[in-house]
Amino acid sequence: MSIVVAYTPDAYGQAALDHGAAEAVRRDTSLVVVNATKGDALVDPRYAHEDQIAAITTELQAAGLDVTVRHEVVPDVAQAVLEVARETDAALIVVGVRHRSPVGKALMGSVGQRILLDARCPVLAVKPDA
């Protein structure tokens, strides 16, 4: 069993990471952090740099968590999170959600929405503190 966090290097990803780490401690289980990109742009601000991944890994391990980070280029980010959840028999997926207009969702899709709809386990959708 694991807690899977869909991570982005911003306030939404940090909120998901904080809640996911707290759940992993509470449930005494491993934490799997997924940070992925489709690789279809030269720069993806939601894809963390290697130094950011190293920093969060060190921080989580120092807190006593059994943590694995999946930092990958994939065809579909939502599908990558869902596959990791299946592979690790996730008890929970934690995802940070942001407000998007209906047009924005229609044009670009929504990773969070797809995870919420397609996950086989419970999903905790969180927002950063105001």
C-alpha positions as protocol buffer text, in pm:
chain_id: "A"
residue {
  index: 1
  type: MET
  ca { x: 0 y: 0 z: 0 }
}
residue {
  index: 2
  type: SER
  ca { x: 109 y: 355 z: -65 }
}
residue {
  index: 3
  type: ILE
  ca { x: -1 y: 714 z: -82 }
}
residue {
  index: 4
  type: VAL
  ca { x: 55 y: 860 z: -430 }
}
residue {
  index: 5
  type: VAL
  ca { x: 105 y: 1234 z: -475 }
}
residue {
  index: 6
  type: ALA
  ca { x: 70 y: 1407 z: -812 }
}
residue {
  index: 7
  type: TYR
  ca { x: 341 y: 1671 z: -764 }
}
residue {
  index: 8
  type: THR
  ca { x: 413 y: 1996 z: -944 }
}
residue {
  index: 9
  type: PRO
  ca { x: 679 y: 2245 z: -827 }
}
residue {
  index: 10
  type: ASP
  ca { x: 430 y: 2515 z: -728 }
}
residue {
  index: 11
  type: ALA
  ca { x: 188 y: 2598 z: -446 }
}
residue {
  index: 12
  type: TYR
  ca { x: -62 y: 2335 z: -567 }
}
residue {
  index: 13
  type: GLY
  ca { x: 198 y: 2061 z: -576 }
}
residue {
  index: 14
  type: GLN
  ca { x: 332 y: 2163 z: -236 }
}
residue {
  index: 15
  type: ALA
  ca { x: -19 y: 2144 z: -89 }
}
residue {
  index: 16
  type: ALA
  ca { x: -57 y: 1793 z: -236 }
}
residue {
  index: 17
  type: LEU
  ca { x: 285 y: 1692 z: -105 }
}
residue {
  index: 18
  type: ASP
  ca { x: 214 y: 1824 z: 245 }
}
residue {
  index: 19
  type: HIS
  ca { x: -120 y: 1644 z: 267 }
}
residue {
  index: 20
  type: GLY
  ca { x: 20 y: 1326 z: 113 }
}
residue {
  index: 21
  type: ALA
  ca { x: 312 y: 1316 z: 355 }
}
residue {
  index: 22
  type: ALA
  ca { x: 77 y: 1369 z: 650 }
}
residue {
  index: 23
  type: GLU
  ca { x: -143 y: 1082 z: 528 }
}
residue {
  index: 24
  type: ALA
  ca { x: 159 y: 854 z: 480 }
}
residue {
  index: 25
  type: VAL
  ca { x: 267 y: 924 z: 839 }
}
residue {
  index: 26
  type: ARG
  ca { x: -85 y: 878 z: 973 }
}
residue {
  index: 27
  type: ARG
  ca { x: -132 y: 549 z: 787 }
}
residue {
  index: 28
  type: ASP
  ca { x: 228 y: 433 z: 839 }
}
residue {
  index: 29
  type: THR
  ca { x: 276 y: 361 z: 469 }
}
residue {
  index: 30
  type: SER
  ca { x: 510 y: 457 z: 187 }
}
residue {
  index: 31
  type: LEU
  ca { x: 482 y: 775 z: -17 }
}
residue {
  index: 32
  type: VAL
  ca { x: 520 y: 779 z: -395 }
}
residue {
  index: 33
  type: VAL
  ca { x: 564 y: 1121 z: -554 }
}
residue {
  index: 34
  type: VAL
  ca { x: 489 y: 1145 z: -927 }
}
residue {
  index: 35
  type: ASN
  ca { x: 620 y: 1442 z: -1124 }
}
residue {
  index: 36
  type: ALA
  ca { x: 573 y: 1392 z: -1497 }
}
residue {
  index: 37
  type: THR
  ca { x: 562 y: 1583 z: -1822 }
}
residue {
  index: 38
  type: LYS
  ca { x: 450 y: 1501 z: -2173 }
}
residue {
  index: 39
  type: GLY
  ca { x: 771 y: 1654 z: -2301 }
}
residue {
  index: 40
  type: ASP
  ca { x: 585 y: 1839 z: -2575 }
}
residue {
  index: 41
  type: ALA
  ca { x: 727 y: 2181 z: -2481 }
}
residue {
  index: 42
  type: LEU
  ca { x: 1083 y: 2300 z: -2440 }
}
residue {
  index: 43
  type: VAL
  ca { x: 1004 y: 2414 z: -2087 }
}
residue {
  index: 44
  type: ASP
  ca { x: 726 y: 2270 z: -1871 }
}
residue {
  index: 45
  type: PRO
  ca { x: 690 y: 2473 z: -1548 }
}
residue {
  index: 46
  type: ARG
  ca { x: 511 y: 2179 z: -1386 }
}
residue {
  index: 47
  type: TYR
  ca { x: 811 y: 1948 z: -1438 }
}
residue {
  index: 48
  type: ALA
  ca { x: 1053 y: 1982 z: -1149 }
}
residue {
  index: 49
  type: HIS
  ca { x: 1428 y: 2026 z: -1192 }
}
residue {
  index: 50
  type: GLU
  ca { x: 1654 y: 1750 z: -1064 }
}
residue {
  index: 51
  type: ASP
  ca { x: 1768 y: 1970 z: -772 }
}
residue {
  index: 52
  type: GLN
  ca { x: 1405 y: 2024 z: -666 }
}
residue {
  index: 53
  type: ILE
  ca { x: 1343 y: 1649 z: -675 }
}
residue {
  index: 54
  type: ALA
  ca { x: 1657 y: 1585 z: -469 }
}
residue {
  index: 55
  type: ALA
  ca { x: 1552 y: 1849 z: -215 }
}
residue {
  index: 56
  type: ILE
  ca { x: 1201 y: 1711 z: -160 }
}
residue {
  index: 57
  type: THR
  ca { x: 1335 y: 1355 z: -145 }
}
residue {
  index: 58
  type: THR
  ca { x: 1589 y: 1452 z: 122 }
}
residue {
  index: 59
  type: GLU
  ca { x: 1328 y: 1649 z: 318 }
}
residue {
  index: 60
  type: LEU
  ca { x: 1075 y: 1364 z: 317 }
}
residue {
  index: 61
  type: GLN
  ca { x: 1336 y: 1102 z: 408 }
}
residue {
  index: 62
  type: ALA
  ca { x: 1458 y: 1325 z: 693 }
}
residue {
  index: 63
  type: ALA
  ca { x: 1100 y: 1328 z: 820 }
}
residue {
  index: 64
  type: GLY
  ca { x: 1119 y: 949 z: 839 }
}
residue {
  index: 65
  type: LEU
  ca { x: 913 y: 868 z: 532 }
}
residue {
  index: 66
  type: ASP
  ca { x: 974 y: 580 z: 296 }
}
residue {
  index: 67
  type: VAL
  ca { x: 958 y: 784 z: -25 }
}
residue {
  index: 68
  type: THR
  ca { x: 999 y: 705 z: -393 }
}
residue {
  index: 69
  type: VAL
  ca { x: 994 y: 975 z: -660 }
}
residue {
  index: 70
  type: ARG
  ca { x: 888 y: 899 z: -1016 }
}
residue {
  index: 71
  type: HIS
  ca { x: 1022 y: 1182 z: -1235 }
}
residue {
  index: 72
  type: GLU
  ca { x: 940 y: 1090 z: -1593 }
}
residue {
  index: 73
  type: VAL
  ca { x: 855 y: 1201 z: -1946 }
}
residue {
  index: 74
  type: VAL
  ca { x: 531 y: 1023 z: -2037 }
}
residue {
  index: 75
  type: PRO
  ca { x: 264 y: 1031 z: -2311 }
}
residue {
  index: 76
  type: ASP
  ca { x: -13 y: 1123 z: -2062 }
}
residue {
  index: 77
  type: VAL
  ca { x: 46 y: 1273 z: -1716 }
}
residue {
  index: 78
  type: ALA
  ca { x: -288 y: 1172 z: -1564 }
}
residue {
  index: 79
  type: GLN
  ca { x: -246 y: 818 z: -1693 }
}
residue {
  index: 80
  type: ALA
  ca { x: 106 y: 804 z: -1545 }
}
residue {
  index: 81
  type: VAL
  ca { x: -29 y: 895 z: -1199 }
}
residue {
  index: 82
  type: LEU
  ca { x: -308 y: 639 z: -1230 }
}
residue {
  index: 83
  type: GLU
  ca { x: -64 y: 366 z: -1340 }
}
residue {
  index: 84
  type: VAL
  ca { x: 168 y: 436 z: -1046 }
}
residue {
  index: 85
  type: ALA
  ca { x: -134 y: 417 z: -815 }
}
residue {
  index: 86
  type: ARG
  ca { x: -225 y: 76 z: -958 }
}
residue {
  index: 87
  type: GLU
  ca { x: 137 y: -51 z: -950 }
}
residue {
  index: 88
  type: THR
  ca { x: 180 y: 46 z: -584 }
}
residue {
  index: 89
  type: ASP
  ca { x: -168 y: -58 z: -470 }
}
residue {
  index: 90
  type: ALA
  ca { x: -238 y: 299 z: -360 }
}
residue {
  index: 91
  type: ALA
  ca { x: -473 y: 356 z: -72 }
}
residue {
  index: 92
  type: LEU
  ca { x: -505 y: 722 z: -173 }
}
residue {
  index: 93
  type: ILE
  ca { x: -402 y: 964 z: -448 }
}
residue {
  index: 94
  type: VAL
  ca { x: -346 y: 1327 z: -348 }
}
residue {
  index: 95
  type: VAL
  ca { x: -365 y: 1596 z: -614 }
}
residue {
  index: 96
  type: GLY
  ca { x: -351 y: 1975 z: -598 }
}
residue {
  index: 97
  type: VAL
  ca { x: -631 y: 2138 z: -793 }
}
residue {
  index: 98
  type: ARG
  ca { x: -647 y: 2481 z: -946 }
}
residue {
  index: 99
  type: HIS
  ca { x: -940 y: 2680 z: -1078 }
}
residue {
  index: 100
  type: ARG
  ca { x: -976 y: 2662 z: -1456 }
}
residue {
  index: 101
  type: SER
  ca { x: -1237 y: 2805 z: -1684 }
}
residue {
  index: 102
  type: PRO
  ca { x: -1464 y: 2568 z: -1878 }
}
residue {
  index: 103
  type: VAL
  ca { x: -1289 y: 2676 z: -2200 }
}
residue {
  index: 104
  type: GLY
  ca { x: -947 y: 2606 z: -2045 }
}
residue {
  index: 105
  type: LYS
  ca { x: -1059 y: 2258 z: -1945 }
}
residue {
  index: 106
  type: ALA
  ca { x: -1204 y: 2190 z: -2290 }
}
residue {
  index: 107
  type: LEU
  ca { x: -891 y: 2306 z: -2474 }
}
residue {
  index: 108
  type: MET
  ca { x: -623 y: 2164 z: -2249 }
}
residue {
  index: 109
  type: GLY
  ca { x: -796 y: 1896 z: -2042 }
}
residue {
  index: 110
  type: SER
  ca { x: -742 y: 1863 z: -1669 }
}
residue {
  index: 111
  type: VAL
  ca { x: -502 y: 1619 z: -1511 }
}
residue {
  index: 112
  type: GLY
  ca { x: -672 y: 1657 z: -1173 }
}
residue {
  index: 113
  type: GLN
  ca { x: -1017 y: 1599 z: -1317 }
}
residue {
  index: 114
  type: ARG
  ca { x: -906 y: 1285 z: -1501 }
}
residue {
  index: 115
  type: ILE
  ca { x: -743 y: 1147 z: -1188 }
}
residue {
  index: 116
  type: LEU
  ca { x: -1060 y: 1217 z: -986 }
}
residue {
  index: 117
  type: LEU
  ca { x: -1280 y: 1044 z: -1242 }
}
residue {
  index: 118
  type: ASP
  ca { x: -1061 y: 747 z: -1334 }
}
residue {
  index: 119
  type: ALA
  ca { x: -887 y: 648 z: -1010 }
}
residue {
  index: 120
  type: ARG
  ca { x: -968 y: 310 z: -858 }
}
residue {
  index: 121
  type: CYS
  ca { x: -889 y: 435 z: -507 }
}
residue {
  index: 122
  type: PRO
  ca { x: -1000 y: 743 z: -312 }
}
residue {
  index: 123
  type: VAL
  ca { x: -861 y: 1079 z: -430 }
}
residue {
  index: 124
  type: LEU
  ca { x: -794 y: 1374 z: -203 }
}
residue {
  index: 125
  type: ALA
  ca { x: -811 y: 1702 z: -396 }
}
residue {
  index: 126
  type: VAL
  ca { x: -641 y: 1988 z: -211 }
}
residue {
  index: 127
  type: LYS
  ca { x: -574 y: 2357 z: -261 }
}
residue {
  index: 128
  type: PRO
  ca { x: -301 y: 2575 z: -111 }
}
residue {
  index: 129
  type: ASP
  ca { x: -392 y: 2783 z: 191 }
}
residue {
  index: 130
  type: ALA
  ca { x: -541 y: 3117 z: 94 }
}
